Every structure is written in structure tokens, then in C-alpha cells.
Amino acid sequence: MQQSITLEKATGELEAVLRELCEAHLRMSALLADKLGALRRADHKAVAASLGMENQQVQLIGELEKRRLTLAALLTQMIEPSAKAPWRLTELAQHLAEPARGRVLALRAQMVTTMQKVQKESAVTRRASEELVRHMQGLMRSVTSSVSGASVYGRSGQPPRAAMALSTFETRA
């Protein structure tokens, strides 16, 4: 009887961690949306602030993921002591009694959905960042070209490096 209480407690902790992971991924989604807005406005201070908050959220997700893996390993050993490796959530859920099985499977599905959403948003944000960097590089090439006096382009469609390295540009008034 003691083991079933411990099993119930460990299952409850796993469910709580899965809920926290879903919430953490939703917060990450909101942070990515904020960062994308900052990139669109070219607000470097907001981008830097977003990166800091995003890093904290990644750290939290990492800690929660470690806890999830630990609980999955513990539950696997409690249910099947001879198991060679911890079970994945779907396999673990199949060994749990209802209603815990249904809750774990539902939380897993919710977590997968939120993770996929974050992955898509992260890819969009990465592309926006890359576009902003390319735009800034183009601006720098234009400034360098106008300062150096060389308005000649090479075969690659860019000014020659030698022309860009010849002069400096003072930005103070």
C-alpha cells in the first residue's frame, strides 16, 4: 500500500511538472512575440531585454525538463524495477491507472503542441534577426562605399574589400 501512495505522489509531481513545462513554453512564446516586435521596430534595447528574459526562461525550462526526466526514471523503476532505461511519457502513461493515465497523456499532448508552437515562432524570430543583420550590413556597405568614394562593384555585386578598408568615417558632430 505504501508503494501505491508513493507512486501516486510521484505521478502527481510529474503532472505538476508537465503543467509547469506547458506554462513555461507559453511564456517563452510570449517572449518570442515581444522580441519579434522589437526586431520589427529595430529597438535594440528591447531586443537585448527580450534576450535576457528569454535566457532566463530557457534556464527554467531546462530545470523543469531535468525534473521531468528524473520523475520519469523514478516512476519507471517503481513500476518496472528491471527496466533498462526510463520510459518515455507515452509508455509510462500506459502503465499508470486511470485517471492518471489520461491526465499524463493530455498534458504530454499539450506540452508537445506548445513546444511545436515555440519552435515555429523561434524560427520566424531567427529569420527576422537574420534579415535585420543583412539590412544593417547593406547599410554599412553603402556608408563605406560613399565614404571611400568607390562606387564600383565586384563580380559578387558587392564593393571590393580594398575599397571598404581604405577610409574611416567619423560619426561625431
C-alpha positions in Angstrom: 0.0 0.0 0.0 2.9 2.4 0.8 4.2 2.0 -2.7 0.9 3.0 -4.3 0.9 6.2 -2.2 4.5 6.9 -3.3 3.5 6.0 -6.9 0.5 8.4 -6.7 2.7 11.1 -5.2 5.4 10.7 -7.9 2.7 10.7 -10.6 1.2 13.9 -9.1 4.6 15.5 -9.1 5.1 14.5 -12.7 1.7 16.0 -13.7 2.7 19.2 -11.8 6.0 19.4 -13.7 4.2 18.8 -17.0 1.8 21.7 -16.3 4.8 23.9 -15.4 6.5 23.0 -18.6 3.4 23.9 -20.6 3.2 27.3 -18.8 6.9 27.9 -19.3 6.7 27.2 -23.0 3.7 29.5 -23.3 5.7 32.3 -21.5 8.5 31.6 -24.0 6.0 32.0 -26.8 5.0 35.4 -25.4 8.7 36.4 -25.1 9.4 35.4 -28.7 6.4 37.5 -29.8 7.8 40.5 -27.9 11.3 40.0 -29.4 9.8 39.8 -32.9 8.0 43.1 -32.3 11.2 44.7 -31.0 13.1 43.4 -34.1 10.4 44.9 -36.4 10.8 48.2 -34.6 14.6 47.9 -34.7 14.5 48.6 -30.9 17.9 47.2 -29.9 17.3 47.9 -26.2 14.0 45.9 -26.2 15.7 43.1 -28.2 18.5 43.0 -25.6 16.0 42.9 -22.7 14.0 40.2 -24.5 17.1 38.1 -24.9 17.8 38.3 -21.2 14.3 37.2 -20.3 14.4 34.5 -23.0 17.6 33.2 -21.5 16.1 33.0 -18.0 13.1 31.2 -19.5 15.3 28.7 -21.3 17.1 28.0 -18.0 13.8 27.4 -16.2 12.6 25.1 -19.0 15.9 23.2 -18.7 15.5 22.7 -14.9 11.9 21.6 -15.3 13.0 19.2 -18.0 15.6 17.7 -15.7 12.9 17.2 -13.1 10.6 15.6 -15.6 13.3 13.1 -16.6 14.1 12.3 -13.0 10.5 11.7 -12.2 10.0 9.6 -15.3 13.0 7.5 -14.3 11.7 7.1 -10.8 8.3 6.1 -11.9 9.7 3.6 -14.4 11.8 2.0 -11.6 8.8 1.9 -9.3 6.6 0.2 -11.9 9.2 -2.0 -13.6 12.4 -2.4 -11.5 14.0 -4.4 -14.2 13.6 -1.7 -16.9 16.9 -1.0 -18.6 16.1 2.7 -19.3 13.5 5.2 -18.3 10.3 5.1 -20.3 9.1 7.9 -22.5 5.9 9.6 -21.3 3.6 7.7 -23.6 5.0 4.3 -22.5 5.0 5.4 -18.8 1.3 6.6 -19.1 0.3 3.2 -20.4 1.5 1.7 -17.1 -0.5 4.1 -15.0 -4.0 3.6 -13.8 -6.8 5.9 -14.8 -7.4 8.8 -14.3 -3.6 9.5 -14.0 -3.0 7.9 -17.4 -5.4 10.2 -19.2 -4.1 13.3 -17.4 -0.4 12.5 -18.2 -1.3 11.8 -21.9 -3.3 15.0 -22.1 -0.5 17.0 -20.5 2.0 15.4 -22.8 -0.1 16.3 -25.9 -0.5 19.9 -24.6 3.3 20.1 -24.0 4.1 18.9 -27.5 1.7 21.4 -29.0 3.2 24.3 -27.1 6.8 23.2 -27.9 6.0 23.0 -31.6 4.4 26.5 -31.4 7.6 27.8 -29.8 9.8 26.1 -32.4 7.9 27.8 -35.2 7.9 31.2 -33.5 11.6 30.8 -32.8 12.3 30.1 -36.5 10.3 33.2 -37.5 12.3 35.3 -35.0 15.6 33.8 -36.2 14.7 34.7 -39.8 13.7 38.2 -38.8 17.0 38.6 -36.9 19.0 37.4 -39.9 17.1 39.8 -42.2 17.8 42.7 -39.9 21.5 41.8 -39.8 21.6 41.6 -43.6 19.9 45.0 -43.8 22.4 46.5 -41.4 25.3 45.0 -43.4 23.9 46.6 -46.5 23.7 49.9 -44.9 27.3 49.6 -43.7 28.4 48.7 -47.2 26.6 51.8 -48.5 28.1 54.1 -45.9 31.6 52.6 -46.5 31.2 52.9 -50.3 30.1 56.6 -50.1 32.9 57.4 -47.6 35.6 55.7 -49.6 34.5 57.3 -52.8 34.5 53.9 -54.6 31.1 53.2 -56.2 32.5 50.2 -58.1 31.0 46.8 -57.5 32.8 43.5 -58.0 31.5 40.3 -59.6 29.7 39.3 -56.5 27.6 42.5 -56.6 29.4 44.0 -53.6 32.0 46.7 -53.4 35.6 45.4 -53.3 37.0 44.8 -49.8 40.0 47.0 -50.6 37.8 50.0 -51.3 35.9 49.4 -48.0 39.1 49.3 -46.0 40.7 52.5 -47.3 38.9 55.1 -45.3 37.3 55.7 -41.9 34.1 57.5 -41.0 33.7 59.9 -38.1 30.2 59.9 -36.7 30.5 62.6 -34.1 29.2 66.0 -34.9 
